[in-house]
Structures are given as structure tokens and as C-alpha cells.
Amino acid sequence: MTTLDIPATDTDALAGDFAGQLITATHPAYDDQRRIWNGEIDRRPAVLAQCEGASDVSAALRWARAHDLPVAVRGGGHGIAGHSLVDDGVVVDLSGMRGTVVDPLARTVSAQGGALNAHVDRESQAFGLAMTSGYISHTGIGGLTLGGGIGHLMRRTGLAIDALRSCQVVTADGSIVHASETENADLFWGLRGGGGNFGVVTDFTFDLQPLGPTILAGLVAWPADEAPTVLAFLRDFIADAPDEVGLMANLRLAPALPLFPEHLHGRPIIGLVATYAGDVDEGERVLAPVRALGHPVLDTIAPKAYAAHQKFLDPAVPHGRHYYWKSHRLGPLTDDIIDTICEHLATISSPLSTVPIFSFGGAVSRVPDDATAFPHRDASHDINIVASWLPEEAGDADRHRAWVRGFFDALAPHSRGVYVNFTSDDAQTRVQEAYSPAQWSRLRTIKTTWDPDNVFRGNANIPPLA
């Protein structure tokens, strides 16, 4: 079926049961509304169903199934693989559902399915509270959470799923249910790490913890020839660091910005993005070894608003650029791993590409693997090899992808699986690597109960049994 094959009378029938807006290929805003974060993705849905609430989600799902159309679910639209769009199908679009409300007495925040990290951070910080939300403020809280939810605070407050208290979910048959530890507990377990395989979450409620609004945070950067020393320091320092410390390495070419010495512009560098989620004075003491390491060319660590720190990396990954990535979960950064990383940093193919290395431990590691559907909690790091280029540079896309794949393959012997939110065009072949065998078996059983027809298959798909 193409976008032109659906009679207007059929979409009129959906419109009669829909409070939001329906956008088809004839709508003047169609091309603008179907754009997502990754400019590499160009798909043409039959209908963008821009929902206003759970009843709209239910109506769109029932209509899509009645017309045998594939379904995609869009929250923030930030997924690298473009799972939030589908050709010739229905996009259940939650991007207009961004309501976020904090209960400061209960220390909880409720966020609708289209809310972004920025919304959750802003409302929570108004009361001096926070939870782990992603490293990029324009990432959707929904997709982030359903895959696990990593961020600057995770060593102190755990993953986003560790703070999740309950969800409102629209299931494959259009039913609206509640999921928590005490109600539909099997579904709730699957939602905490199983991705969007079991339903459309229209409302999340999270526990919050006191933080800020001022924290100690910033970037320290070194030239690439110091990268082996910096990565070895990261390995050793983070192993014994207090939970309040968040450290993310980032390798790239130095941008031509006044912050960086001119002689390094366009040359490989390594940085550590540091976050101290505690007392600022104590943070100065704890982070002193980071700042004293080697010969840094940049040090921006200072007291700053936590909400501002959450937006610190946004300019590096704007909407509309073309992106391609692959990822591994890793143990400690052995000398072999460090050598491989440094070798491929030297061959980076685009000034817009980056290699973030995220550090686990702390509160993340103290949650048993079987408590949620997020595996490998004893892993030390995730590495994400991100190629990026401008739309007008499409002719270089194969070269950039080749750099990612070569880097990825070189690290494969050290892989401990993959974070499901970091799967890309390999989502269908690697999804089982994102879980332990016991988790995978349980997830498939839950899928069979809640989505036996695999309606929610436009994702890193967990197939039902049989």
C-alpha cells in the first residue's frame, strides 16, 4: 500500500474518533512533520497521527490494525535507526504530549510519552530534584527509558528504569492499562529495558532525588597523543570513584571554536566530561586528579546549573544532520582496547563525528540483572562510534560508515553485548545480544502475552513465541 491508496473516507472515519491532528501526504506540513533527528532517515508514512492523549493512541492503533497497516511510535524521534517512522504505515506520534508535572512532597515526576529530557529536567530542578535522564536534552524520555536510560547521574541515582514507579500503557489491541510492581507486574518488568515492544507508554511516573540546582561539572580536554594516558586514568579512577562522579570520555576532532587552541583545530583530541552530583566543595577535591592529569588544553569544570549541564552536549548532535553509529558494551578499558580506540581516532573521517565512552558502576551495578530487563550491569563502559556529516555531503556517507564499521569490528573481540538503545541498522541481528538468555526468554513470553501479533515490530524487535 502507498500513501495514495487510503480513501479519504477511511481517514475521515479515524478523524471522527481522534482529538489530535491527522497528517497525510497531501497536507502542506507533511514533509516538515515527518522529519526526525537523524537526517539520514527519509520515510513516507501514510498517516502521522498526532495524538493528544491515550484515547487518541488507542484509536490510531485500532484503525491501523483494521487497515492492516504497519505501526511506528514516535516520542522524541531521536532513535538512530529511524524506528519512529515507517513507510506506508501509521506513525503514532506522541510529540505533542509533553506534559510534565512534579509532586515535590512525594518526590515524583509524571511525564507524558512525548516529553523530552529537557522538560523533565526543567520541572524537576524547579524543586531541587532530579533523576537520570539522557546526555542530550532533546532526546525523548520515552525511548530513553524503555531501553534502560543512561545519563550523567546514573552512578548516583541509577538508570531511568531504576527510578520508574509506574506507567500508563496502550496495548496492541487498544486497551489502556496501568503497569507497576503491583499491577501488571510482568508488563512493567518488560517495559524496563525491553524497548517499545509491548505497548505505547503514554505516561511515566518516576521517583526523584535531591540534586542541585548547582553542581560541579564541565569538560577537560587533551591532545590525542595523551589519549592512552587519559583512557587508562579513566579506567582506574572510575573503578574506585564515589557514586557522585560521572565521567564520560569523548574523542573527536577539535572544533574551530575559541575554546580550543588554534593549532588543534581539526586535529584529534580527547575529553572527559565530568559531573559531580554532590557538594561542590567536595567535588573540587574529588575531581582534582582529573584536572591535574597530563597537559590539558581546556578545563571548563566549574559550579554550574545542572539543567545547563544537561544541555552541554546538544550542539554536537543537532537535528537534521546525517548520523550512523555502532556500539559495544565493554568491560574495563584494557591496554588492547585503548590501543584500538587510539588507532581509529587517528583515522576519524569527519569533523562532526564523535566517540563517546560512557562509564557505569555505582548505583547501576548494585541492581540485580533479573530485577529489570537491562543486562550486563557489571559492565564498565559503553562505547558509541558515531559518524556524522552534513546533508550536502551525502557523497561521503559510505566513507563515514566504513570508518564506523572498521572501528566496531576491531573492538568486537572485547564486546560484552550492546545497549538496546544503541542498536542501529543492526537492530534485528543484535537485539538478542542486548539481553541475557534468561531475560530474552522472559521478554519473549511477555511479548506473547501482550503483543502476540507483533504489532510493535518497528523497533529492536523481540518476537513473540511461535
Phi, psi and omega in degrees: 000141175250174181296344183267355188268355182267115180299146180301329180297329179290315178291331175298323179296319176294318181301328179290346180239030189216126181272337181277205182247139176253126182240121177247181186297340180273353181284137182298337181265006187303308184295323179291319185285339180271000177284142175234183186303312183278106181294350177289339185268123181226090181238153186240093177294155172288319182217132167259110181264097184275101192278151174252348181187182184298326180294326174295318178300315179300314181297318181295319179294316180296321179292317179299318181291322179297331180258010177054045180255141175293155185239138167236152179241127181245123171254270175273347181068029189258356184294136185298324186276355179075029180295347180276004174232152177214136175291135172055034178224197183250124172266114173277100192261113181264005191296342175272355182260085188239015180300134183221121186229131179257137168255100186291336179284316178280347185057056176227160172228135174251128183230133177289166189295342178261003181294148177260165175308320183301323180292316180295317180297314184297312183291320181293319182291341175299338180246014181067034182234161181199165170219171176288114169240175194290174182285342181242127190289338180265016169282143177287137180293333183292301180299320178304309186290316186297335176270347181142299174094086177259156180184181184305328188266001194296330179291337177266314189252001182083180176288167176302320181293337179287339177264352186289126181260321182195166179218149163260129189229135169261120186272177187299332180268006178091001178288150177249117185232167177247140180229132178201186178297337185248354181223121186050053187297329179293318176298317181299319177299314181294326179293337182270071177124343184275006179071199184272036187276347192241351181162179178257114179276117183262348178205131177245141171238125184241150166282146178242159177231152180297137176196137171068209012286351178257132175230174174259123184197163176157191185242134168242133185230150181225157173293160188298334182291347175262003183301317178302319179294318182294317181292323176294322176297315179303313180305312186282320184291315186289336181297330182242007184289149175296160183302332183293345184272126167245131178226125176236121173280152176213125181245136183190182169272138181297127177289156180279069180241151181301337179301328186256142176305139186301326182291347178263353182302127180080006181249154183296140176221167171230140177231156169242120174270114186255140176225126174245107186268065181192203181300132185297316181296318177295323177298323177301320180290315185292322183272359180305320180296330176297316185284338182268358185287128172056223184231078183294145177260354181205137176214108181250012181296127183194163172299135181204162177292134180302318181298326177289321178297326179296341179257003187302321184268356184305316184298340182282342184223063183287164174296144170098337173293164175266135185228148172210134179212164169218159191212153172227147163270139186231156167278204177303151183282090179293167179299324178296317178297315180299317179299318180295318179298313183294323178299317183277337171300322182294342182250014182309137193261351183216141177291351180261353182281154182216158176229085176283142176236114185265143184248129181260208185096192179060223185298329180300316187284346184269359176267126181300146180302326184277358179286332180219180178266026176253117188264180170055043182291348177271000177294155182267324189212157162244137172245133182238115184263104193247112171268141179216143179207164182280154180305323182285355178257027185302332180294343179264003187302317182298322179295318180291319178296322180298321177298316179299312184294320178296317178298312180301312181297323181294331180269352186306322180298343182258002189288141172246030180107205185210146170284125189301329178289347179258005171291154183227240176290354178262014188302318185286331181272338185251355188302324181292335176292345182280357185221158171285161178304320180293319178296316181301316179297316180293320179297320179294324176295317178296319178301318181297326179287316191259339179213066185295336180268003179056045175300318180269078182243354178277066187195190168286093201278132171258108185284147174293161175296151183061000000 
